[in-house]
Amino acid sequence: MRKRKETGGEKLEEKRLTRGAGILLAITSLPSSYGIGTLGDAAFQFVDLLVDLKQRYWQILPLGPTGYGDSPYQPFSTFAGNPYLIDLDDLVAQELLREEEIRSFRWGTDENDIDYAMIYENRYQVLQMAYKRFTPTDEYRHFTEKNKRWLDEYATYMALKHHFGDREWQSWETPFKDREPQAIEECQETLKTEILFYKFCQYEFFRQWELLKNYAHSRGILLIGDVPFYIGADSADVWAHRDYFLLKEDGMPDGVAGTPPDLFSEEGQKWGSPIYHWKHMEEDGFSWWEQRIAQQAAMFDVIRLDHFNAIVKFYIVSGEAENGKNGKWSKGPGKKLTDVIQKASGETQIIVEDMGTKYSLPGVKKLLNKTGWPGIKILMFAFEEDTANEHLPHNYVSSNLVVYAGTHDNDTIVGYFRDKTDYELAYLYEYLNIRYKEEIPDALIRAAYASIADVAIIQMQDLLKLGNEARMNAPSTVGSNWRWRLGRDHLSEERRAWIRTLATVYRR
């Protein structure tokens, strides 16, 4: 739905989201027999669950291939899909694998946790077996031709990465690091089989994704994707487009992205991603951004644009710094980039993640208003200051926003409030009309549903009332993030009925 809005005499056009509720759950968190969630039966069953709960939206995390640290926000490619998510049972149905072959590998012993080291060791071996039995079809050839630009870069990068012992591209032999034409031409011949393997993986990923997307649409569920603002330094994009990034001569980042101390981290964050060379990007019309947004728009009904603040003003941290405390601010591309994003997204709607700093960033709200895109509010942060806190529902000045109880970057509701005293929680108790800590999760969920926000999104962990053992990500840490899985836990019928009732009562 589109709506015209008056602001200071300027008419702005909003691309409004249909009022509704949704659940935040990563594909990797779905249950499966093979160590990690996939695009298989469990994903289709989760769509059915959303329908049963009278939900309208499924928000997922980025789908790119992950590397060191396993973060979907540091992918090897902004265009490629994660081969880990390819459903192996589907490959059995295509007679590319046999069940006994899959079961001959170990996939982990804890159904509530992802053993990424084991997945890394075994997943590609199984996919290689499937590839050797694969016969290219017209559909495959059409896919490779349609996606030739990014697919050739990604497949060549991955084949070379494997050839060089999975080291980062900055440490490869110079001709390959610098993409000298003769070296690339030679490797495309000598590593032809490996390159074709990675293309096969992308074909299977996107084929399965289309099946899931079409099923979700057939059941009335809209998919919310997530576009990371930055890209990993060790990625096909940085390797193939060095002019788009601020890099040293050796290809290493000349300063990295992060944030100062904020609501997510008291010491700030150092992400390690290279900073964009905005001048060079602007010179060719932000074509890389245009292409990535267009691809995401074709995949999803709604795009969540991560770290919107950096479009106005971004934060640079020294590569040697331990945290994000002592970085510096620099001006972003502003409306020049949002205009490109707006055009490239077409009819796909956009949500803006405009959270993340205690510091005032002049121009963020102004630019957000110009785009007409909805920002977000997080109820978990609503009770930390005073009654004027912008995350409190009574302070929402527009329904053109998305409200979360919490996100993948912070504690679960249970974990966040567990150690707070009754004195600290006095205002929350009064506001939510409750008396005990155990009542907080459901009270926050009800407050989100009851708000004027067009969309209310709740993490699956919070619907299950799980503690921080189910936390998805602790920013600026490595080792235990992105591992949580739903396992075989299910919502009780009583819990389902409660969620359905909320969706009905509050016209979600």
N, C-alpha and C positions, 0 to 999 in steps of 0.2 A: 504494500500500500504506500502510495506517495502522498505527501502532505506539504503544503506551503506554510512557512513559518515566518513571522515578522520578528526581526531583532534589530533594534536601533535603526529602523527605516530601511533595512536591507532585507529583501525577500530571499529566503534560503529554501532549498528543496531537500526534504528528508526522505530517505528510503526506509520506511518504517517496517519493523518486524511485526509479524502477527503475534498477538498476545498468546502466550503459552508458557509451558514449563518444559524443562529438559534435564537430562542427566549427563554429567561429565564422567566419561570412562574411556581410557586409552584402549586401543585395539590390543595392545600387548597384554593388558590386564585381564582379558577374557580367559575363561578356562579352556584347556585343551589337553590332549594326551602327549603333546610333544614339547613341553617346556615353556611355551610362550603363546600368547593369544594370537590368532590368525584371522584371515578373512573367510574362514570356513563356517561350519554349522553353528558354532557358538555365537558368531556375529549375527547371523540370521535370527537365532533364538533371542538375542538381546533386543533386536528390533521388535520381535513379538512381545517381549516384556514391556517395552516402552509403550506399545499400543495398549496392552492390558492395564498399565498404570495411568492411562489417559495423558501421556506425554506427547509433546509435539516435536521436540528437538533431541538430537544426540550430538553432544560435543565431544570430539576426540582430540588427541594431541597430534603434533606433526608426524607425518608418515615417512619421512626421509630415512635413508640408510644411516645407521648410527655407527660411530667409531669409539675411540677411547672415551671412557666415562659413560657410554651408552645413552647420552642425552639426545633426545629427538630435536633439541634446539641447536645442536652442533652436527648437522648431517654432512655426509660425504658429498651430497648433491642437493641443491634446492629443488631439482626437478624429478629426481628418481624416487622410486618407492623402496621401502625396506624389504629385502628378500626374506628376512625372518618372518614376515607376515604372510608369506605365501602358504596357502593351506595344502598340506601334504596329502590329505585324503582326496582332495580334488585331483592331484596328480596321479593318485592310484586309480581314480575313476577314468582318467584319460589313458590308463595303461602305460604310464611313464614310470611308475614305481609299483612295487609290491609291498603289501603290508608287513610281511616278515622282514623285508629290507629295512623299513623304517624302525621297526621294533628292535632291530639288532643294535641300534645305537642307544646310548643313555641320554636322557633329556632332563635329568634332575629328579630329586626325591621329594621336594616340597611343592605341593600344588598351589601354595599361596605365595611362591617366590620364583623369580626368574634367575636361573644360573646362567648369566651371560657368557661366562668363560666356556661352559659346556656347549651352549648354543653356537658360539663362534667356532668351536672345534668341529662340531658335527653337522650343522645345518648345510653348509656349503658342500660337504661331501655327498649328502643325500640329493641336493639339487643338481650336482654334477651327474649323478646316476640318471636322474630324470632327463637331463639335457642330452645325454648320449643316445637316448631313445626317441628324441623329439625330431619330427620331420616338419620343416618349415611349411606353413600354409599360406594361402593368399592373405588371410587375416593377419598373420604374423608379418608378412612383407609390407602390408599396408601400414601396420603399426610402426615398423622400423623406419619407413620412409616419412611418415607424418611427423615423427619425433626425431628425425635424423640429427638436427643441430645439437641438441643437448645429449642425445643418446650416444652418439659417436664419441663425444668428449668424455662422458661418464664411463662408458665401457672401456675405452682406451686407458683412462686414468686408473680404473680398478685393476685392469690386467697388468699395468705397469707397477702398481702398488704391490700386487701379489708377487710379481717378478722380483721386486727389490725388498722382499722379506717383510712386507706390510709396513715399511718405514714411511714417514711423512714425505711428501714429494720434495720438500726443500732439501732433503739429504740424498736424492737420487743423483745419478751421474748427470753431469752438466747438460749434455745434449737433450736428454729426456726431461730434465727439470725445466729447461728453457724452451722446450717444445720446438727444437730445431726441425724444420720441415723434413729433412732427409732421415733424421732419427725416428720421427713419428711415422713416416712412411714405411720404414724398415720394420718397426715394431708391430705395425698393423698387419704385416705379413707373418713375421715370426711368432707373434702372439695371437694370431687370427682365431684359433680355437677358444682361447680364454676370452677374447673380446666378444665372440659370438655367444659364449656362455652367459656373460653379464647382460647381453641384449635379451636372451631367452628369459632370464629372471625378471627383467622389466616387463616383458610381454605378459608373462604369467601374472605378475602383480597387478598390472592395470586391467587385465582381462577379469580377474577375480574381483577387483574393486568395482568395476562396472556392474557386475552381477549383484553385488551387495547394494550398491547405490540404487539400482533399479528396483530391487526388492523393497528397500526402505521407502522409496517413493510410492510404490504400489500399496503400501500400508499407511501412507500419510505421514511418514516421519521425514523431517528435514535434517540434513547433516551439516553440522558446523565444523569447519576445518580450522586449522591454526597455522598461520604463516609466521615463522620466526623472523624477527627483524634482521638479525645478523646471520652469518654463515660461518662454518668452521674454517679455520686457517688451512687445515689439511683437507681440502675438498676439491672436487673437479672444477667448481666454479672459480675458485681463486687461482688454481693452476692454469686454467685456460683463459682467464681474463684478469691478468695481473694489473692492468691499467685501471681497473675499477676499484682497487684497494690501495691503501697506504701501506706499502711494503718497503723493506730494506732491499739492498741489491741481492741478498741471498734468498729473498722470497719470504723471510720471516716478517711478521707484523711490526710496523713502526708505531708502537702503542696499540693497546687493545681495548675492546669495549668493556663497559661495566657500569655500575651505578654507585653513587655515594651512599652512606648509611641511610637506610630507609625503613619502611614498615616490614620488609621481608628480612633484612639483615642489618644488625647493629654496626658491623664493620664495613658495610658496603659490599659490593660484589665485583669480582674480576672474572670476566667470562672467557677471556682468551681469544675472542673473535677479532679479526682484523677490522679496522675502520674503513668505511667507504671513502673513495676519492670522489667526492660529490661533483667537483668541477668536471672531471672526465666523464662521469655518468651523464651529467647534464648536456655535455657537448654532443652526445649521440641520442638525446631525447629520452634518457633513462630506459633504453631498450631492454636491458636485462630485467629491470623491475616490471616493465610492461609484459614481458614474456612469462615471468613467474606468476604474476597475478592472473593473467589470462588462463594459465594452466590450472591454477587453484580454483578459479571461478568456474571452470568446466567440470571440476571434480565435486564441488560442494555447493550447497544452497546458500550458505552463509560463511563468510571468512572472518575469523578473529585475527585482527592485525596486531601482532605483539609489539610492545614497547613503542607505542605511538609518540611518546614524548621526544624520542630521539629524532623524529622528523623535524621538530622545532629546534631542539638543542640536545646535543649528545655529549656523553661523558667519556673521556679518554684516560686510561690508566697505563702507567708504565709497565712494560713487559716484565720488569724485575720486581714490581711491587707485590707484597704479600696479600693485599686486600684492596678494597676500593676507596679507602679513606682519603688518599691524597691525589686524586685525579684532577682533571681540568675540564671545563666546559667549552664546547665549540658549537657554532651555529650550524643547524641542519638545513636541508633543501626547502623545507616548508611547503607552501602551496604548489610549487612547481612539481613536487613529487605526488602530492595528493591528487592533483588534477590527472596525472598519468594513471594512478591507481583507480580513480573513479571511472575513467574511460575504459581501462582494461578489464575491470570487474563486470561491466555490462549490467545485466539484471541481477547478478549475484549480490546479496546484501553484505554489508561489512559491519563488524563490531570492533570497537577500538579499545585496546587495553591501555588506558590512560592513567594507570596507577604507577606507584613505584618510587616516589621521592617525597621527603619532608620539605624539600626546598621548592620555593615558588619558581615556576618556569613560565615567565611571561610569554604569552602567545599560544600556549597549548589549548586553553579553553576557546580562545578566539578562533584558532584554526579548526578546532573540532566543530564549532558552531557553523563555520563556513562550509564544511563538508556535509553537515547534516547527519553524520554517522553517530550512532549511539555509543556512549562510553559505558563504563562499568562501575558498580558499587559493590563493596564486600562487607557483609554484615559482621564478620568476625572482627573488623576494625572499627565498628561503629560506636563502641562503648569505651574508647580509650582516652577521649578528651573531654568534651562537654556536650551540652544539648544541641550545639550548633554543628556538630560533626556531620560532614556531608554524606557519610554513609548511613546515617539514621534515616529510616523511611520517611519521617515527617518533614525532612529537609529536601526531598526530591522535588525539583522544580519542573520536571518534565517526565513523561512516561517513556520518552525515547531513550531508554537505557536498558542495560542488562544487569540484574542483581544476582550476586553469588553469596552463598553462606560462607564459602571458602574456595580456594583454588588449589591447583596441583602444586603451587609453590609454597604453601604454608601448612601448618599443622592441620590435622583433622579437628573438627569441632570439639570432640571429646578430649583430644590431646591438648588443645589450646587452652581450654578452661580448667583442666584437671588440677593444676597447682595454684590457681588463683584463690584468694581468700574471699569469704563472704563479704568482707568490707569492700574489697575491690569490685565485687560483683553486685553491690547494692543497687546501683542505678540500673544495671541490666535486669535484675530481678523485678524491679519496679516497672521498667519499660515493657517487659515481656509478660508481666503479670504472672510470675512464677515464684516459687519459694526455694527450690532445691536445684543443685548443680546438675542432677540427672535429667532435669527437664529442659536444659538449655538446647540440646540438638534439635528436638522437635519444635521448640518455641522459635528458634531461628529459622527453621525451614518454613514454618507457618508465616512468620513475618515476611519472608521473601515472597511467598505465594500471595500474601495479602497486599503487598505493595502495589503502587501504580506502575512499576516498571513493566515494560512490554513483555520482557522475558525473565524468567527465574530459572537459574541453573544450579543444581545441587550435585556435588560429588557422590559417586556411588558409595564411597567409604562412609560418608556422613549419613546416607540413608540407612546404612547397616549399623550406624553408631559405633564405628571402630575407633580405636585409639591410634597413637602415633606409630605403632608397629605397621600401620597401613599407609603411612605418609608416602606420597609419591616422590617428592623432591625437597631436599633441604639445600637452598641456593648456596653456591660457593663451596660445596663439599663433593667429594667423589668417593664411590665405592658401594654405597647402599641405596642409591637413588634409582628410580624408574623400574624397580623390581617387583612392586606389589601386584599380585594377581587375585582375581575374584575367587579363584578356586572353585569349589563346588557349593559354596555358600549360596543360599537363596533367601529372598525375602519371604517371611511367613505370610500366610493369607491375611492375617490380621493387619500386618504392616502394609501389604498391598492395598487393602481396603481403605486404610487411613490415607495413603497417598492419593488414591482415586477420589476420595472425598474432598481432599484439599483442592485437587484440580477442578472439581466440579463447583465447589463453594466459591472459589475465587476466579472463576471463569478462565481457567488456564487451558 
